[in-house]
Amino acid sequence: MARILAVANQKGGVGKTTTSVNLAAALAAARRKVLLVDLDPQGNATMASGVDKHEAKPNGCEVLLGEVEIGSVLKRTEAGYDLLPGNGDLTAAELKLMDGMAREHRLKEQLAKVADNYHTILIDCPPSLHLLTLNALTAADGVLIPVQCEYFALEGLSSLLDTIKAVRMRLNPELEVEGLLRTMYDVRNNLGNEVSAQLTQHFGDKVLRSIIPRNVRLAEAPSHGQPIHLYDRGSRGAIAYIGLAGEIIRRERAMYAAQDAASDTPETDDAAPDATDAAPTAP
């Protein structure tokens, strides 16, 4: 059964799509079976994967509406992962689902049909906290949150954490924060260093050790319809995402080992700190 990660942050321009595409490619390069779901009506993850979003019909819209089987829509990419393409049709799907039964569970129901075929399913969420993102959070086991280390990026973090907490209470009690990923990081920027330190202070080991730097080659890759792994394997951006894939795999193995150990010991009342309990204030 696949582990499902939603890549989410309602703030645009923090690296959600870049992370979704390049993490999928890096995991595939590590011989993991990966499905990338483009749930953003902008369709940027689809284009960055080398698939023309305008020609991608049917796509995630028809899957969410139950008009086609998900298996018939998936496309194999050059980077070795499968893609559920998305485009502007997803906006129409969101509107049609507003009055639908179990509307937040549509994506979860569809992914359950193919989950056994993959190790990891990544969901590229739109820059909002509306119904499409709620579908992703309901379907996911964890949320990977790209955070740009600058003032306004922190302002929206508390809203996302509140949404995650609400989804956990009402729709998906198993949902966890997988980690906070620092993106577009420039070590020469004092504010970036301050924000990074504050994230670590508040969230501890929920802040991933991997850091995605500002990198020209990383920014160029989507215009060529390729993940950075194919566009420039030796670039700093490619190396960073390979490191992130390794960290995700290690965390997953540690989580499963802890679950196995817990199943062999009596339950206790001690609760681990929750990353959604508090968000940092911007410096």
C-alpha positions in Angstrom: 0.0 0.0 0.0 1.3 3.4 -1.0 2.2 6.2 1.4 0.3 9.3 0.2 1.8 12.7 0.7 0.1 16.0 -0.1 2.4 18.8 -1.1 0.5 21.8 0.2 0.8 25.4 1.1 -2.0 27.9 0.3 0.7 30.5 -0.5 1.7 30.5 -4.1 5.3 30.6 -5.3 6.9 28.6 -2.5 7.9 25.6 -4.6 5.0 23.1 -4.3 5.0 22.1 -7.9 8.8 22.2 -8.2 9.0 19.9 -5.1 6.2 17.6 -6.3 7.8 17.0 -9.7 11.4 16.7 -8.7 10.7 14.6 -5.6 8.7 12.2 -7.8 11.6 12.0 -10.2 14.2 11.5 -7.5 12.1 8.8 -5.8 11.6 7.1 -9.2 15.4 7.2 -9.7 15.7 5.4 -6.3 13.6 2.6 -7.8 10.5 3.5 -6.0 7.2 3.2 -7.8 5.7 6.7 -7.8 2.4 8.3 -8.8 2.2 12.1 -9.1 -1.3 13.6 -9.0 -1.6 17.1 -10.4 -4.5 18.5 -8.5 -3.8 22.2 -9.4 -6.0 23.6 -12.2 -2.9 25.5 -13.5 -1.5 22.2 -14.6 2.1 23.1 -14.0 3.1 19.7 -12.7 1.7 18.1 -15.8 3.7 20.4 -18.1 6.9 20.1 -16.0 6.5 16.3 -16.4 6.6 16.6 -20.2 2.8 16.1 -20.7 0.8 18.8 -22.6 -2.0 19.8 -20.3 -4.1 20.9 -23.2 -4.0 17.5 -24.7 -4.5 15.6 -21.4 -8.1 14.5 -21.8 -9.5 12.7 -19.9 -7.7 13.9 -16.8 -8.1 14.4 -13.0 -11.4 16.2 -13.6 -13.1 13.1 -15.0 -11.5 10.9 -12.3 -12.8 13.0 -9.5 -16.3 13.1 -11.0 -16.2 9.3 -11.4 -16.6 9.4 -15.2 -13.6 7.3 -16.0 -11.4 4.8 -14.2 -8.2 6.3 -12.8 -6.1 3.5 -14.3 -7.0 4.5 -17.8 -5.9 8.1 -17.3 -2.5 7.6 -15.9 0.5 8.5 -18.1 4.1 7.2 -17.8 6.6 10.0 -17.8 10.2 10.1 -19.1 11.5 10.4 -15.6 10.0 7.0 -14.7 7.0 8.0 -12.5 3.3 7.8 -13.4 1.2 11.0 -13.7 -2.5 11.8 -13.2 -2.6 14.9 -15.3 -4.5 18.0 -14.4 -5.5 21.3 -16.1 -8.2 24.0 -15.9 -10.9 21.3 -16.1 -10.3 20.7 -12.4 -11.9 24.1 -11.6 -15.1 22.7 -13.2 -14.8 19.5 -11.2 -14.5 21.5 -8.0 -17.7 23.4 -8.8 -19.6 20.2 -9.7 -18.5 18.5 -6.5 -19.7 21.3 -4.2 -23.1 19.7 -3.9 -21.9 16.1 -4.2 -22.2 13.3 -1.7 -18.9 12.7 0.3 -17.3 15.4 -1.8 -14.1 15.5 0.2 -13.5 11.8 -0.2 -13.6 11.5 -4.0 -9.8 11.5 -4.5 -9.3 9.1 -1.6 -11.7 6.6 -3.2 -10.0 6.9 -6.6 -6.5 6.5 -5.2 -7.5 3.4 -3.2 -8.0 1.6 -6.6 -4.3 2.0 -7.6 -2.5 2.4 -4.2 -1.2 -1.1 -4.2 0.7 -0.4 -7.4 3.0 2.2 -5.8 5.3 2.9 -2.9 4.6 6.7 -2.9 1.8 8.9 -4.2 2.5 12.6 -4.3 -0.3 15.1 -4.7 0.5 18.6 -6.0 -2.1 20.8 -4.3 -3.4 24.2 -5.6 -2.5 27.4 -3.8 -5.7 27.5 -1.8 -7.5 25.7 1.0 -10.6 24.9 -1.0 -12.3 21.6 -2.0 -9.4 20.3 -4.1 -6.9 20.7 -1.3 -9.4 19.2 1.2 -9.7 16.2 -1.1 -5.9 15.9 -1.0 -5.7 16.2 2.7 -8.4 13.7 3.2 -6.6 11.2 1.0 -3.1 11.8 2.4 -1.2 10.1 5.2 1.1 13.1 5.6 1.5 16.7 4.4 4.8 18.0 3.0 4.8 21.8 3.4 7.3 23.8 1.3 8.1 27.0 3.1 10.1 29.8 1.6 12.2 31.4 4.3 10.8 34.9 4.1 8.3 37.0 6.1 5.0 36.5 4.2 5.6 32.7 3.9 5.2 32.4 7.6 2.0 34.4 7.8 0.1 31.7 5.9 1.6 28.8 7.7 -0.7 29.0 10.7 -3.8 28.9 8.5 -2.6 25.7 6.8 -1.8 24.1 10.2 -5.3 25.0 11.4 -6.8 23.4 8.3 -4.7 20.3 8.8 -6.0 20.1 12.4 -9.6 20.5 11.3 -9.2 17.8 8.6 -7.7 15.5 11.2 -10.7 16.0 13.5 -13.4 15.7 10.9 -12.2 13.8 7.9 -8.9 12.1 8.3 -7.7 11.3 11.9 -4.5 9.7 10.6 -3.2 12.8 8.9 0.2 14.0 10.0 2.6 16.8 9.1 5.3 14.9 7.2 7.7 17.8 7.4 8.4 21.4 6.6 10.8 21.9 3.6 12.8 25.0 3.3 12.8 26.1 -0.4 14.5 28.8 -2.5 17.0 29.2 0.3 19.8 31.7 0.1 22.3 31.4 2.9 23.4 35.0 2.2 20.0 36.3 3.2 19.8 37.3 6.9 16.0 37.1 7.1 16.1 33.7 5.5 18.5 32.5 8.2 16.3 34.0 10.9 13.2 32.4 9.6 14.9 29.0 9.2 16.1 29.2 12.8 12.6 30.1 14.0 11.1 27.2 12.1 13.5 24.8 13.7 12.9 26.3 17.2 9.1 25.8 16.9 8.8 22.5 15.0 12.0 20.7 15.9 12.5 17.5 13.8 9.4 18.3 11.7 11.7 20.7 9.8 13.4 18.5 7.2 17.2 18.6 7.2 17.1 18.9 3.4 17.2 22.4 2.1 16.3 23.4 -1.5 18.6 26.3 -2.7 17.8 29.0 -5.2 19.1 27.5 -8.4 18.8 28.8 -12.0 18.9 25.3 -13.5 16.0 24.3 -11.2 14.0 27.3 -12.5 14.8 26.5 -16.1 13.8 22.8 -16.1 10.0 23.2 -16.2 10.2 25.1 -19.5 11.9 22.1 -21.0 9.2 19.7 -19.7 11.7 17.9 -17.6 12.4 17.4 -13.9 15.8 18.7 -12.8 17.0 15.1 -12.5 16.9 14.8 -16.4 17.6 18.4 -17.2 20.8 18.9 -15.2 21.6 15.9 -13.0 24.7 17.6 -11.6 23.1 20.9 -10.6 22.7 22.0 -7.0 18.9 21.7 -7.3 19.1 18.1 -8.5 21.5 17.1 -5.7 19.1 18.8 -3.2 16.1 16.8 -4.4 18.1 13.5 -4.4 18.9 14.3 -0.8 15.3 15.0 0.0 14.2 11.7 -1.6 16.7 9.9 0.6 15.4 11.7 3.7 11.8 10.9 2.9 12.7 7.2 2.5 14.7 7.1 5.7 11.8 8.8 7.7 9.3 6.4 6.2 11.4 3.4 7.3 11.9 4.8 10.8 8.1 5.4 11.0 7.3 1.8 10.1 10.0 0.5 12.5 8.4 2.6 15.3 5.0 1.3 14.5 6.2 -2.2 14.6 7.9 -1.6 17.9 4.7 0.1 19.3 2.6 -2.8 18.3 4.7 -5.0 20.6 4.5 -2.8 23.7 1.6 -1.7 25.9 0.0 1.7 25.0 1.0 4.7 27.2 -0.7 8.1 27.7 2.4 10.0 26.6 1.7 12.0 23.5 4.3 13.2 21.0 4.3 17.0 20.3 2.0 18.0 17.5 3.4 20.2 14.8 0.0 21.8 14.3 -0.2 23.0 17.9 1.7 26.2 17.2 3.0 28.2 14.3 5.8 30.7 14.5 5.3 34.4 14.3 7.3 36.2 11.6 10.4 38.0 12.8 
